[in-house]
Amino acid sequence: MSKWRCTLCGYIYDPDEGDPDNNVSPGTPFEDLPEDWVCPDCGASKEDFEELDVDEEE
């Protein structure tokens, strides 16, 4: 599964970790996040995230 980066603050959503503070279980792909999910760091919407290339995920 791909990681996704917030284009506003740089937060990385890692599907392997999920977002437990916001009731998103580990293993949840970005595409399966609720539509009203927002960046836990800055509150940006899913539209403000970009998929990382495999070589950027390190």
FINUVEX-7027 format. One record per atom (N, C-alpha, C, O, CB): residue number from 1; residue in three letters; atom name; x, y, z. Coordinates in nm, 3 decimals. Glycine has a CB too. Example, Ala and Ser with C-alpha at 12.3 -4.5 7.8 and 13.67 -1.06 7.14 Angstrom:
# residues 2
REC  resi  resn  name       xx       yy       zz
REC     1   ALA     N    1.319   -0.569    0.780
REC     1   ALA    CA    1.230   -0.450    0.780
REC     1   ALA     C    1.320   -0.330    0.780
REC     1   ALA     O    1.424   -0.332    0.846
REC     1   ALA    CB    1.131   -0.447    0.905
REC     2   SER     N    1.285   -0.225    0.708
REC     2   SER    CA    1.367   -0.106    0.714
REC     2   SER     C    1.290    0.003    0.787
REC     2   SER     O    1.341    0.114    0.804
REC     2   SER    CB    1.408   -0.060    0.572
END
This chain:
# residues 58
REC  resi  resn  name       xx       yy       zz
REC     1   MET     N    0.084   -0.119    0.000
REC     1   MET    CA    0.000    0.000    0.000
REC     1   MET     C    0.088    0.125    0.000
REC     1   MET     O    0.193    0.129    0.064
REC     1   MET    CB   -0.095    0.000    0.122
REC     2   SER     N    0.043    0.224   -0.072
REC     2   SER    CA    0.119    0.347   -0.084
REC     2   SER     C    0.099    0.438    0.036
REC     2   SER     O   -0.005    0.438    0.101
REC     2   SER    CB    0.080    0.420   -0.210
REC     3   LYS     N    0.203    0.516    0.064
REC     3   LYS    CA    0.193    0.621    0.164
REC     3   LYS     C    0.150    0.749    0.094
REC     3   LYS     O    0.172    0.766   -0.026
REC     3   LYS    CB    0.329    0.642    0.240
REC     4   TRP     N    0.088    0.838    0.169
REC     4   TRP    CA    0.037    0.964    0.115
REC     4   TRP     C    0.088    1.079    0.199
REC     4   TRP     O    0.095    1.069    0.322
REC     4   TRP    CB   -0.118    0.963    0.110
REC     5   ARG     N    0.123    1.191    0.133
REC     5   ARG    CA    0.179    1.307    0.202
REC     5   ARG     C    0.083    1.426    0.190
REC     5   ARG     O    0.030    1.453    0.082
REC     5   ARG    CB    0.318    1.344    0.146
REC     6   CYS     N    0.062    1.495    0.302
REC     6   CYS    CA   -0.015    1.618    0.301
REC     6   CYS     C    0.069    1.726    0.233
REC     6   CYS     O    0.183    1.750    0.272
REC     6   CYS    CB   -0.056    1.662    0.447
REC     7   THR     N    0.012    1.789    0.132
REC     7   THR    CA    0.087    1.891    0.058
REC     7   THR     C    0.095    2.023    0.134
REC     7   THR     O    0.170    2.113    0.096
REC     7   THR    CB    0.024    1.914   -0.079
REC     8   LEU     N    0.018    2.034    0.242
REC     8   LEU    CA    0.020    2.158    0.320
REC     8   LEU     C    0.122    2.154    0.434
REC     8   LEU     O    0.191    2.253    0.459
REC     8   LEU    CB   -0.118    2.186    0.376
REC     9   CYS     N    0.132    2.039    0.504
REC     9   CYS    CA    0.221    2.035    0.620
REC     9   CYS     C    0.326    1.925    0.615
REC     9   CYS     O    0.419    1.925    0.696
REC     9   CYS    CB    0.140    2.018    0.744
REC    10   GLY     N    0.314    1.831    0.520
REC    10   GLY    CA    0.415    1.726    0.508
REC    10   GLY     C    0.384    1.599    0.587
REC    10   GLY     O    0.463    1.505    0.582
REC    10   GLY    CB    0.545    1.779    0.551
REC    11   TYR     N    0.271    1.595    0.660
REC    11   TYR    CA    0.233    1.474    0.734
REC    11   TYR     C    0.225    1.356    0.636
REC    11   TYR     O    0.174    1.370    0.525
REC    11   TYR    CB    0.097    1.493    0.808
REC    12   ILE     N    0.277    1.241    0.678
REC    12   ILE    CA    0.271    1.120    0.596
REC    12   ILE     C    0.168    1.025    0.654
REC    12   ILE     O    0.177    0.984    0.770
REC    12   ILE    CB    0.411    1.052    0.589
REC    13   TYR     N    0.068    0.988    0.573
REC    13   TYR    CA   -0.027    0.884    0.613
REC    13   TYR     C    0.031    0.751    0.569
REC    13   TYR     O    0.051    0.728    0.450
REC    13   TYR    CB   -0.171    0.908    0.552
REC    14   ASP     N    0.057    0.665    0.665
REC    14   ASP    CA    0.110    0.532    0.640
REC    14   ASP     C   -0.001    0.431    0.667
REC    14   ASP     O   -0.041    0.414    0.783
REC    14   ASP    CB    0.238    0.503    0.728
REC    15   PRO     N   -0.051    0.363    0.564
REC    15   PRO    CA   -0.160    0.268    0.584
REC    15   PRO     C   -0.125    0.157    0.683
REC    15   PRO     O   -0.214    0.104    0.750
REC    15   PRO    CB   -0.198    0.207    0.453
REC    16   ASP     N    0.002    0.121    0.693
REC    16   ASP    CA    0.042    0.016    0.788
REC    16   ASP     C    0.020    0.061    0.932
REC    16   ASP     O   -0.002   -0.023    1.020
REC    16   ASP    CB    0.189   -0.021    0.766
REC    17   GLU     N    0.024    0.191    0.957
REC    17   GLU    CA    0.004    0.244    1.092
REC    17   GLU     C   -0.139    0.293    1.113
REC    17   GLU     O   -0.189    0.292    1.226
REC    17   GLU    CB    0.100    0.358    1.118
REC    18   GLY     N   -0.206    0.335    1.007
REC    18   GLY    CA   -0.340    0.392    1.019
REC    18   GLY     C   -0.333    0.526    1.093
REC    18   GLY     O   -0.231    0.594    1.093
REC    18   GLY    CB   -0.434    0.295    1.093
REC    19   ASP     N   -0.444    0.561    1.156
REC    19   ASP    CA   -0.452    0.685    1.234
REC    19   ASP     C   -0.535    0.654    1.357
REC    19   ASP     O   -0.650    0.696    1.368
REC    19   ASP    CB   -0.515    0.806    1.150
REC    20   PRO     N   -0.476    0.579    1.453
REC    20   PRO    CA   -0.552    0.531    1.569
REC    20   PRO     C   -0.618    0.643    1.650
REC    20   PRO     O   -0.723    0.621    1.711
REC    20   PRO    CB   -0.462    0.452    1.658
REC    21   ASP     N   -0.557    0.762    1.652
REC    21   ASP    CA   -0.615    0.872    1.728
REC    21   ASP     C   -0.748    0.918    1.669
REC    21   ASP     O   -0.828    0.983    1.736
REC    21   ASP    CB   -0.519    0.989    1.733
REC    22   ASN     N   -0.772    0.883    1.542
REC    22   ASN    CA   -0.895    0.922    1.474
REC    22   ASN     C   -0.975    0.800    1.427
REC    22   ASN     O   -1.048    0.806    1.328
REC    22   ASN    CB   -0.864    1.012    1.355
REC    23   ASN     N   -0.958    0.689    1.500
REC    23   ASN    CA   -1.035    0.565    1.476
REC    23   ASN     C   -1.013    0.504    1.338
REC    23   ASN     O   -1.105    0.446    1.281
REC    23   ASN    CB   -1.181    0.593    1.495
REC    24   VAL     N   -0.891    0.517    1.284
REC    24   VAL    CA   -0.856    0.452    1.159
REC    24   VAL     C   -0.759    0.338    1.192
REC    24   VAL     O   -0.647    0.361    1.237
REC    24   VAL    CB   -0.792    0.553    1.056
REC    25   SER     N   -0.804    0.217    1.169
REC    25   SER    CA   -0.726    0.099    1.204
REC    25   SER     C   -0.604    0.083    1.115
REC    25   SER     O   -0.606    0.121    0.998
REC    25   SER    CB   -0.812   -0.026    1.195
REC    26   PRO     N   -0.495    0.026    1.172
REC    26   PRO    CA   -0.379   -0.009    1.088
REC    26   PRO     C   -0.424   -0.100    0.974
REC    26   PRO     O   -0.511   -0.185    0.991
REC    26   PRO    CB   -0.268   -0.077    1.172
REC    27   GLY     N   -0.364   -0.082    0.858
REC    27   GLY    CA   -0.399   -0.161    0.742
REC    27   GLY     C   -0.506   -0.097    0.655
REC    27   GLY     O   -0.549   -0.157    0.556
REC    27   GLY    CB   -0.446   -0.297    0.785
REC    28   THR     N   -0.551    0.024    0.691
REC    28   THR    CA   -0.654    0.094    0.613
REC    28   THR     C   -0.590    0.171    0.498
REC    28   THR     O   -0.515    0.266    0.522
REC    28   THR    CB   -0.736    0.189    0.702
REC    29   PRO     N   -0.619    0.132    0.372
REC    29   PRO    CA   -0.565    0.207    0.258
REC    29   PRO     C   -0.619    0.350    0.257
REC    29   PRO     O   -0.729    0.376    0.304
REC    29   PRO    CB   -0.599    0.137    0.125
REC    30   PHE     N   -0.541    0.441    0.203
REC    30   PHE    CA   -0.582    0.582    0.196
REC    30   PHE     C   -0.718    0.595    0.127
REC    30   PHE     O   -0.802    0.674    0.170
REC    30   PHE    CB   -0.476    0.665    0.121
REC    31   GLU     N   -0.738    0.518    0.022
REC    31   GLU    CA   -0.862    0.524   -0.055
REC    31   GLU     C   -0.984    0.487    0.030
REC    31   GLU     O   -1.095    0.528   -0.001
REC    31   GLU    CB   -0.853    0.433   -0.176
REC    32   ASP     N   -0.963    0.410    0.136
REC    32   ASP    CA   -1.073    0.364    0.221
REC    32   ASP     C   -1.097    0.454    0.342
REC    32   ASP     O   -1.185    0.426    0.423
REC    32   ASP    CB   -1.046    0.224    0.267
REC    33   LEU     N   -1.018    0.562    0.356
REC    33   LEU    CA   -1.043    0.655    0.466
REC    33   LEU     C   -1.178    0.721    0.445
REC    33   LEU     O   -1.219    0.744    0.332
REC    33   LEU    CB   -0.930    0.762    0.475
REC    34   PRO     N   -1.249    0.753    0.554
REC    34   PRO    CA   -1.377    0.823    0.540
REC    34   PRO     C   -1.358    0.956    0.465
REC    34   PRO     O   -1.253    1.019    0.476
REC    34   PRO    CB   -1.441    0.848    0.678
REC    35   GLU     N   -1.459    0.997    0.390
REC    35   GLU    CA   -1.450    1.121    0.312
REC    35   GLU     C   -1.426    1.243    0.401
REC    35   GLU     O   -1.368    1.341    0.357
REC    35   GLU    CB   -1.577    1.141    0.231
REC    36   ASP     N   -1.471    1.236    0.527
REC    36   ASP    CA   -1.455    1.350    0.616
REC    36   ASP     C   -1.327    1.343    0.700
REC    36   ASP     O   -1.306    1.425    0.789
REC    36   ASP    CB   -1.574    1.361    0.708
REC    37   TRP     N   -1.240    1.243    0.670
REC    37   TRP    CA   -1.112    1.233    0.740
REC    37   TRP     C   -1.026    1.353    0.701
REC    37   TRP     O   -1.025    1.395    0.586
REC    37   TRP    CB   -1.038    1.099    0.706
REC    38   VAL     N   -0.953    1.407    0.798
REC    38   VAL    CA   -0.864    1.520    0.772
REC    38   VAL     C   -0.725    1.490    0.828
REC    38   VAL     O   -0.709    1.403    0.914
REC    38   VAL    CB   -0.920    1.651    0.833
REC    39   CYS     N   -0.627    1.562    0.780
REC    39   CYS    CA   -0.489    1.549    0.829
REC    39   CYS     C   -0.488    1.573    0.980
REC    39   CYS     O   -0.537    1.676    1.026
REC    39   CYS    CB   -0.393    1.649    0.754
REC    40   PRO     N   -0.432    1.481    1.057
REC    40   PRO    CA   -0.430    1.499    1.202
REC    40   PRO     C   -0.338    1.612    1.248
REC    40   PRO     O   -0.350    1.658    1.361
REC    40   PRO    CB   -0.387    1.371    1.267
REC    41   ASP     N   -0.248    1.657    1.161
REC    41   ASP    CA   -0.157    1.765    1.200
REC    41   ASP     C   -0.211    1.905    1.167
REC    41   ASP     O   -0.195    1.998    1.246
REC    41   ASP    CB   -0.024    1.746    1.134
REC    42   CYS     N   -0.274    1.919    1.047
REC    42   CYS    CA   -0.315    2.054    1.007
REC    42   CYS     C   -0.461    2.066    0.968
REC    42   CYS     O   -0.509    2.177    0.943
REC    42   CYS    CB   -0.231    2.098    0.892
REC    43   GLY     N   -0.534    1.954    0.961
REC    43   GLY    CA   -0.676    1.961    0.929
REC    43   GLY     C   -0.708    1.966    0.780
REC    43   GLY     O   -0.822    1.990    0.743
REC    43   GLY    CB   -0.735    2.079    0.995
REC    44   ALA     N   -0.608    1.943    0.695
REC    44   ALA    CA   -0.630    1.944    0.550
REC    44   ALA     C   -0.718    1.826    0.509
REC    44   ALA     O   -0.717    1.722    0.574
REC    44   ALA    CB   -0.496    1.940    0.474
REC    45   SER     N   -0.794    1.843    0.402
REC    45   SER    CA   -0.881    1.736    0.354
REC    45   SER     C   -0.800    1.634    0.273
REC    45   SER     O   -0.684    1.656    0.241
REC    45   SER    CB   -0.996    1.794    0.269
REC    46   LYS     N   -0.865    1.522    0.240
REC    46   LYS    CA   -0.799    1.418    0.161
REC    46   LYS     C   -0.753    1.472    0.026
REC    46   LYS     O   -0.656    1.422   -0.030
REC    46   LYS    CB   -0.894    1.299    0.141
REC    47   GLU     N   -0.822    1.572   -0.027
REC    47   GLU    CA   -0.786    1.630   -0.157
REC    47   GLU     C   -0.647    1.694   -0.154
REC    47   GLU     O   -0.584    1.712   -0.259
REC    47   GLU    CB   -0.890    1.734   -0.198
REC    48   ASP     N   -0.599    1.728   -0.034
REC    48   ASP    CA   -0.470    1.795   -0.021
REC    48   ASP     C   -0.355    1.697   -0.001
REC    48   ASP     O   -0.245    1.738    0.036
REC    48   ASP    CB   -0.474    1.892    0.095
REC    49   PHE     N   -0.378    1.568   -0.026
REC    49   PHE    CA   -0.274    1.467   -0.013
REC    49   PHE     C   -0.231    1.420   -0.151
REC    49   PHE     O   -0.309    1.416   -0.245
REC    49   PHE    CB   -0.324    1.348    0.070
REC    50   GLU     N   -0.103    1.383   -0.160
REC    50   GLU    CA   -0.049    1.326   -0.283
REC    50   GLU     C    0.014    1.192   -0.252
REC    50   GLU     O    0.075    1.173   -0.147
REC    50   GLU    CB    0.053    1.422   -0.348
REC    51   GLU     N    0.000    1.100   -0.346
REC    51   GLU    CA    0.057    0.968   -0.330
REC    51   GLU     C    0.209    0.975   -0.348
REC    51   GLU     O    0.258    1.040   -0.441
REC    51   GLU    CB   -0.005    0.868   -0.429
REC    52   LEU     N    0.282    0.910   -0.261
REC    52   LEU    CA    0.428    0.909   -0.271
REC    52   LEU     C    0.473    0.798   -0.364
REC    52   LEU     O    0.415    0.689   -0.366
REC    52   LEU    CB    0.493    0.892   -0.132
REC    53   ASP     N    0.577    0.826   -0.440
REC    53   ASP    CA    0.641    0.722   -0.520
REC    53   ASP     C    0.711    0.627   -0.424
REC    53   ASP     O    0.744    0.664   -0.311
REC    53   ASP    CB    0.741    0.782   -0.623
REC    54   VAL     N    0.733    0.506   -0.468
REC    54   VAL    CA    0.798    0.405   -0.383
REC    54   VAL     C    0.932    0.454   -0.332
REC    54   VAL     O    0.966    0.430   -0.216
REC    54   VAL    CB    0.816    0.273   -0.459
REC    55   ASP     N    1.011    0.522   -0.415
REC    55   ASP    CA    1.142    0.567   -0.372
REC    55   ASP     C    1.135    0.685   -0.277
REC    55   ASP     O    1.236    0.719   -0.215
REC    55   ASP    CB    1.225    0.603   -0.491
REC    56   GLU     N    1.020    0.749   -0.263
REC    56   GLU    CA    1.004    0.860   -0.168
REC    56   GLU     C    0.959    0.812   -0.031
REC    56   GLU     O    0.960    0.890    0.065
REC    56   GLU    CB    0.905    0.960   -0.221
REC    57   GLU     N    0.920    0.688   -0.019
REC    57   GLU    CA    0.856    0.638    0.103
REC    57   GLU     C    0.952    0.607    0.215
REC    57   GLU     O    0.908    0.561    0.321
REC    57   GLU    CB    0.779    0.517    0.072
REC    58   GLU     N    1.079    0.629    0.199
REC    58   GLU    CA    1.175    0.591    0.303
REC    58   GLU     C    1.188    0.693    0.411
REC    58   GLU     O    1.265    0.673    0.505
REC    58   GLU    CB    1.309    0.567    0.244
END
